Amino acid sequence: MEFHYGRLTNAILRAIEVLVEREEAIIWIAVRQRARLEHWLKLELAYELEKMGFRQVALEESYRRGKRADVAFDVDGGRGYLELKTCATNWAVEGVPLATSRPITNEVASFLKDVESVKSIRRPNLGMALMLLLPARLRDDIISRIRAWRKYGDELLSERPLVRMLKLKDEVGIAVLLFGPYQDGKLVRGPEGLGNLLSGLRFEEEEIEEARKLLRVPQGA
């Protein structure tokens, strides 16, 4: 259940993958206690995105009354706003004690409000939301697990997120769900501004060339 929304989403997912690989030992401390790590994560993700070439990366930037994005960055003519959520699951995973005091549905309901907020972002800005479910078993069917949450699971999957499973340790993994990008209440597959954003990212040359052709970005952009 994966949908290709463009090079921007791939870059963000790659940043999370690199971050998990780089900071496995630190993340494991939180995962083995089923603890949240959003404050640490947004700083590390901002750092990783900046290394990749994202411009004007910022934390806690306001995008509407009473709402601040965890991470923000430039897109052509506007800003990209990203909300983050880490949810401690109550799934049985070998090597991780089964103990969490927060019902997962409460966490999911809170995240869905974040999704609705970023969906309302208007052009030329865009909104995205990133959810990490931890821990998860690498061999689990994550989509079926999410569907088991019934109403909340159906709402999550109706947004057609990109889904990745990242290995943390042994059979312990982290499920990553990326929602968006959104503009004007709608999911967009090729929002304006991805072309110029791409020119600063450090992908392999073949990937950059492929993206330029797809987005019709001049060679000198």
C-alpha positions in Angstrom: 0.0 0.0 0.0 2.6 2.5 -1.2 2.0 5.5 -3.4 4.8 7.5 -5.1 4.2 11.2 -4.4 7.5 12.4 -5.8 11.1 13.1 -4.9 10.3 15.2 -1.9 8.6 12.3 -0.1 11.5 10.0 -1.0 14.0 12.4 0.4 12.2 12.6 3.7 11.8 8.9 4.0 15.5 8.5 3.1 16.4 11.0 5.9 14.5 8.9 8.4 16.2 5.8 7.2 19.6 7.3 7.6 18.7 8.7 11.0 17.6 5.3 12.3 20.8 3.7 11.0 23.0 6.4 12.5 21.3 6.6 15.9 20.2 3.0 16.4 21.6 2.7 19.9 19.9 5.9 21.1 16.6 5.0 19.5 16.7 1.5 21.1 16.7 3.0 24.6 13.3 4.6 23.8 11.9 1.6 21.9 12.7 -0.9 24.6 10.7 1.2 27.1 8.0 2.0 24.5 8.8 5.7 25.1 8.1 8.7 22.9 11.0 10.6 21.3 9.4 13.3 19.3 11.4 16.2 20.6 14.7 14.5 19.9 13.5 13.2 16.6 12.5 16.6 15.1 16.0 18.0 15.9 17.8 15.1 14.4 15.5 15.0 11.3 16.0 18.7 10.8 19.8 18.2 10.9 19.6 15.3 8.4 17.4 17.3 6.0 19.8 20.2 6.1 22.7 17.9 5.3 20.7 16.7 2.2 20.4 20.2 0.9 17.0 21.4 2.2 17.0 25.2 2.6 16.0 27.3 5.6 15.2 24.4 7.8 13.5 25.4 11.0 11.8 24.0 14.1 8.5 24.8 15.6 7.5 27.2 12.9 3.9 28.6 12.9 1.7 27.8 9.9 -1.7 28.7 11.2 -3.2 30.1 14.4 -2.3 27.9 17.3 -0.4 25.4 15.2 3.4 25.0 14.8 5.1 22.5 12.5 7.8 20.3 14.1 10.0 20.9 11.0 9.7 23.4 8.2 11.8 24.1 5.1 11.7 26.0 1.8 9.9 25.0 -1.3 9.7 27.2 -4.4 7.6 30.2 -3.5 6.6 28.9 -0.1 7.3 26.7 2.8 6.9 23.0 3.5 5.5 22.1 7.0 6.0 18.7 8.6 4.3 17.4 11.7 5.8 14.4 13.5 4.3 11.8 15.8 5.9 8.8 17.5 3.4 6.2 18.8 4.3 3.5 21.3 2.5 0.4 20.2 1.0 -2.4 22.4 2.0 -5.0 19.9 3.9 -8.1 21.1 7.5 -7.8 19.9 10.3 -10.2 20.9 12.9 -8.4 23.2 10.6 -5.6 24.1 8.5 -5.7 27.3 4.8 -5.3 26.7 4.0 -2.2 28.7 2.5 1.1 27.8 0.2 3.3 29.7 -1.1 5.2 26.7 -3.9 3.6 24.6 -2.6 3.6 21.0 -6.0 4.9 19.8 -5.6 8.1 21.8 -2.2 8.7 20.1 -3.7 7.9 16.6 -6.7 10.3 17.2 -4.2 13.1 18.1 -2.2 12.4 15.0 -5.3 12.5 12.8 -5.9 16.1 14.0 -2.4 16.9 12.9 -3.1 15.5 9.5 -6.3 17.6 9.2 -4.2 20.7 10.1 -1.6 20.1 7.4 -4.2 19.3 4.8 -5.6 22.8 5.2 -2.3 24.5 4.3 -2.7 26.6 1.2 -0.6 27.1 -1.9 2.2 27.9 -2.4 3.0 26.2 0.9 2.5 22.5 1.5 1.9 20.2 4.5 3.0 16.7 5.4 2.7 14.5 8.5 5.0 11.7 9.6 4.1 8.9 12.0 6.5 6.4 13.5 5.0 3.3 15.1 7.4 1.6 17.5 8.2 -1.1 18.2 6.9 -3.4 15.4 8.0 -6.8 14.3 9.8 -6.8 11.0 7.7 -9.7 9.6 4.4 -8.1 10.6 1.7 -7.1 8.1 1.6 -3.4 9.2 -1.5 -2.6 7.1 -3.5 -5.4 8.8 -2.2 -4.2 12.2 -3.4 -0.7 11.5 -6.8 -1.9 10.1 -7.3 -3.6 13.5 -7.7 -0.2 15.0 -11.0 0.0 13.1 -12.3 3.5 12.8 -9.0 5.2 13.4 -7.1 2.6 11.2 -9.6 3.2 8.4 -9.1 6.9 8.7 -5.4 6.6 8.6 -5.3 4.3 5.5 -7.9 6.4 3.7 -5.1 9.1 3.4 -3.0 6.7 1.4 0.3 7.1 3.3 3.6 5.9 2.1 4.6 3.0 4.4 8.1 1.8 5.2 9.4 -0.7 7.7 12.9 0.0 9.0 15.0 -2.5 10.9 16.2 -1.4 14.3 17.6 -4.5 16.0 17.2 -8.2 15.4 13.5 -8.6 14.5 12.5 -5.3 16.0 11.5 -2.6 13.6 9.9 0.8 13.2 6.9 1.4 10.9 7.1 4.7 9.2 4.0 6.3 7.6 4.3 9.5 5.6 1.2 11.5 4.7 1.0 14.0 2.0 2.1 16.4 0.6 -1.2 18.3 0.9 -2.3 21.7 -0.5 -5.7 23.3 -0.2 -7.2 20.3 1.5 -6.1 17.8 -1.2 -3.3 15.3 -1.6 -1.0 16.4 -4.4 1.3 14.2 -6.3 3.5 16.9 -7.8 3.2 20.1 -5.9 4.8 23.3 -7.4 8.2 23.9 -6.0 9.6 20.3 -6.0 11.8 21.1 -9.0 13.8 23.9 -7.4 13.9 22.0 -4.1 15.4 19.1 -6.0 18.3 21.1 -7.4 19.8 21.4 -3.9 19.5 17.7 -2.8 22.4 15.3 -2.9 20.9 12.4 -4.8 22.8 10.2 -7.2 23.3 12.0 -10.6 21.0 9.5 -12.3 18.2 10.2 -9.8 18.6 14.0 -10.2 18.4 13.6 -14.0 15.3 11.4 -13.8 13.7 14.0 -11.5 14.6 16.9 -13.8 12.9 15.1 -16.7 9.8 14.3 -14.7 9.4 17.8 -13.3 10.7 19.6 -16.4 13.4 21.5 -14.5 16.0 23.2 -16.8 19.6 21.8 -16.4 20.8 25.1 -15.0 18.1 25.3 -12.3 
